Amino acid sequence: MATMGEIMKDPSKATEEDVKAKRDINSLVNSLKEKMEPYQGFNINAGRPMKEIALRFYQESLILSAILEAFVYNESYSFANLNKWVFDYVDKDFMWEVSVPYYNMCVAKLCNIGLLKAVFQDENDNNPNITITDKGKEALRQQTYANLAQSALFNYQAGKMNEQSVKMNEQSVELNKSIKKLTAVSVIVSVAALLVAIVALFRAWQ
């Protein structure tokens, strides 16, 4: 088969295999047009800012890491005792900003991916027993979520620094504009003063 560069320069170099591949691609693209309806309504402004994503990812990773960290000391907790351990372990200013549903979602996530297991006594049990699984122990040994939290925090801080840098650059541009204006005014005043001095000197000679 010819390369794309060769075909772009000289279409006659395209082999039958190249032509067939092009037809297949066109057919695939045309079939996708009928499947694009679920994506209608999206635009370039959709989605969260990168800083918000980094902060959210840091919060979630830190909570997941703290929950798993509790199982260093015990392999089993009641849901209430697990929550107490996590809230005592993590900085209070951080935890008090986390909503209860969001925290519960983090515990449920660890259960859903098989790192923890929740055992309910009955359907009305609001305080299940939570145990760590073998997969959870491995994740704890690898410090998976602790490392993710550190990476997310770094990205979040880097995003904040970039924002500050942009603001400082904008302020610097405005300052430079102001300095240029002041310089221009200073030059005008200096020229005017010089003219006044020349006129005064000329009159003195007369």
C-alpha positions as CSV (number, residue, x, y, z in Angstrom):
1,M,0.0,0.0,0.0
2,A,1.1,3.5,-0.7
3,T,1.6,6.0,2.1
4,M,-0.8,8.9,2.7
5,G,2.0,11.3,1.7
6,E,2.6,9.5,-1.6
7,I,-1.1,9.4,-2.4
8,M,-1.6,13.1,-1.5
9,K,1.2,14.0,-3.9
10,D,0.2,11.6,-6.6
11,P,-3.3,10.0,-6.4
12,S,-2.4,7.7,-9.3
13,K,-0.1,5.8,-6.9
14,A,-3.1,4.5,-4.9
15,T,-3.5,0.7,-5.3
16,E,-6.8,-1.2,-5.4
17,E,-6.2,-2.0,-1.8
18,D,-5.9,1.7,-1.0
19,V,-9.1,2.5,-2.8
20,K,-10.9,-0.3,-1.0
21,A,-9.6,0.9,2.3
22,K,-10.9,4.4,1.5
23,R,-14.3,3.1,0.5
24,D,-14.5,1.1,3.8
25,I,-13.6,4.3,5.8
26,N,-16.3,6.3,3.9
27,S,-18.8,3.6,4.7
28,L,-17.9,3.6,8.4
29,V,-18.1,7.4,8.6
30,N,-21.5,7.4,6.9
31,S,-22.8,4.7,9.3
32,L,-21.6,6.8,12.2
33,K,-23.7,9.7,11.1
34,E,-26.8,7.8,12.1
35,K,-25.4,7.1,15.6
36,M,-24.5,10.7,16.5
37,E,-27.9,11.7,17.9
38,P,-26.9,10.9,21.5
39,Y,-24.2,13.5,21.2
40,Q,-26.3,16.3,20.0
41,G,-26.5,19.3,22.2
42,F,-22.8,19.1,23.3
43,N,-20.7,22.1,22.5
44,I,-17.1,23.3,23.1
45,N,-18.1,24.9,26.4
46,A,-19.4,21.6,27.9
47,G,-17.5,20.0,30.7
48,R,-15.8,21.2,33.9
49,P,-12.7,23.4,34.1
50,M,-9.5,21.5,34.5
51,K,-8.8,22.9,38.0
52,E,-12.2,21.7,39.2
53,I,-11.6,18.2,37.8
54,A,-8.2,18.0,39.5
55,L,-9.7,19.2,42.8
56,R,-12.5,16.6,42.6
57,F,-10.1,13.9,41.7
58,Y,-7.8,14.8,44.6
59,Q,-10.7,14.8,47.0
60,E,-12.0,11.4,45.9
61,S,-8.6,9.8,45.8
62,L,-7.7,11.1,49.3
63,I,-11.0,9.8,50.8
64,L,-10.6,6.4,49.1
65,S,-7.0,6.2,50.4
66,A,-8.1,7.1,53.9
67,I,-10.9,4.5,53.9
68,L,-8.5,1.8,52.8
69,E,-5.8,3.0,55.3
70,A,-8.2,2.1,58.2
71,F,-7.8,-1.5,57.3
72,V,-4.1,-1.4,58.2
73,Y,-5.2,-1.8,61.8
74,N,-8.3,-4.0,61.5
75,E,-9.7,-6.2,58.7
76,S,-13.3,-5.4,59.7
77,Y,-15.3,-2.4,60.9
78,S,-18.9,-1.5,61.4
79,F,-19.8,1.3,59.0
80,A,-20.1,3.7,61.9
81,N,-16.6,2.9,63.3
82,L,-15.1,3.0,59.8
83,N,-16.5,6.5,59.4
84,K,-15.2,7.6,62.7
85,W,-11.7,6.4,61.9
86,V,-11.7,8.2,58.5
87,F,-13.0,11.5,60.0
88,D,-10.4,11.3,62.7
89,Y,-7.6,10.4,60.3
90,V,-8.2,13.1,57.6
91,D,-7.8,16.8,58.2
92,K,-11.1,18.2,59.7
93,D,-11.2,21.2,57.4
94,F,-11.0,18.9,54.4
95,M,-13.6,16.4,55.7
96,W,-16.2,18.9,56.8
97,E,-16.4,20.2,53.2
98,V,-17.3,16.7,52.0
99,S,-21.0,15.9,51.8
100,V,-22.4,12.7,53.4
101,P,-23.7,11.4,50.0
102,Y,-20.4,12.0,48.4
103,Y,-18.5,10.2,51.2
104,N,-21.0,7.3,51.1
105,M,-20.5,7.1,47.3
106,C,-16.7,6.6,47.9
107,V,-17.4,3.7,50.3
108,A,-19.8,2.2,47.8
109,K,-17.3,2.6,45.0
110,L,-14.7,0.6,46.9
111,C,-17.3,-2.1,47.5
112,N,-18.4,-2.0,43.9
113,I,-14.9,-2.6,42.5
114,G,-14.3,-5.4,44.9
115,L,-11.8,-3.8,47.3
116,L,-14.2,-3.8,50.3
117,K,-17.2,-6.0,51.1
118,A,-20.3,-4.9,53.0
119,V,-22.4,-7.4,54.9
120,F,-25.9,-6.3,55.8
121,Q,-27.9,-8.1,58.6
122,D,-31.2,-7.3,56.8
123,E,-32.7,-4.8,54.4
124,N,-33.1,-2.2,57.2
125,D,-29.5,-2.5,58.3
126,N,-28.0,1.0,58.3
127,N,-24.7,0.0,59.9
128,P,-23.3,-2.9,57.8
129,N,-20.0,-4.7,58.6
130,I,-17.3,-3.6,56.2
131,T,-14.3,-6.0,55.5
132,I,-11.3,-5.6,53.2
133,T,-10.9,-8.1,50.4
134,D,-7.7,-9.6,49.0
135,K,-7.8,-7.1,46.1
136,G,-8.2,-4.3,48.7
137,K,-5.2,-5.5,50.6
138,E,-3.2,-5.5,47.4
139,A,-4.3,-1.9,46.6
140,L,-3.4,-0.9,50.1
141,R,0.1,-2.5,49.8
142,Q,0.6,-0.7,46.5
143,Q,-0.7,2.6,48.0
144,T,-2.7,3.0,44.8
145,Y,-5.1,5.7,45.9
146,A,-2.5,7.5,48.1
147,N,-0.3,7.9,45.0
148,L,-3.3,9.0,42.9
149,A,-4.2,11.6,45.6
150,Q,-0.6,12.9,45.5
151,S,-0.7,13.1,41.7
152,A,-4.1,14.8,41.7
153,L,-2.9,17.3,44.3
154,F,0.2,18.1,42.3
155,N,-2.0,18.7,39.2
156,Y,-4.5,20.8,41.2
157,Q,-1.6,23.0,42.6
158,A,0.0,23.3,39.2
159,G,-3.4,24.4,37.8
160,K,-3.7,27.1,40.5
161,M,-0.1,28.2,39.9
162,N,-0.9,28.5,36.1
163,E,-3.9,30.6,36.9
164,Q,-1.9,32.9,39.2
165,S,0.8,33.1,36.5
166,V,-1.8,34.1,33.9
167,K,-3.2,36.7,36.3
168,M,0.3,38.1,37.0
169,N,1.0,38.2,33.3
170,E,-2.3,40.1,32.7
171,Q,-1.4,42.5,35.6
172,S,2.1,42.9,34.1
173,V,0.6,43.8,30.7
174,E,-1.7,46.4,32.3
175,L,1.2,47.7,34.3
176,N,3.3,48.0,31.2
177,K,0.5,49.9,29.5
178,S,0.3,52.3,32.5
179,I,4.0,52.8,32.5
180,K,4.0,53.5,28.7
181,K,1.2,56.1,29.3
182,L,3.1,57.7,32.2
183,T,6.2,57.7,30.1
184,A,4.4,59.4,27.2
185,V,2.9,62.0,29.6
186,S,6.3,62.5,31.2
187,V,7.9,63.1,27.7
188,I,5.1,65.6,26.8
189,V,5.6,67.4,30.1
190,S,9.4,67.5,29.6
191,V,9.0,68.8,26.1
192,A,6.6,71.4,27.2
193,A,8.9,72.4,30.1
194,L,11.8,72.6,27.7
195,L,9.8,74.8,25.3
196,V,8.8,77.1,28.2
197,A,12.4,77.4,29.2
198,I,13.5,78.2,25.6
199,V,10.8,80.8,25.3
200,A,11.8,82.4,28.6
201,L,15.5,82.3,27.6
202,F,14.7,83.9,24.3
203,R,12.7,86.7,26.0
204,A,15.6,87.3,28.4
205,W,17.9,87.8,25.5
206,Q,15.6,90.4,24.0
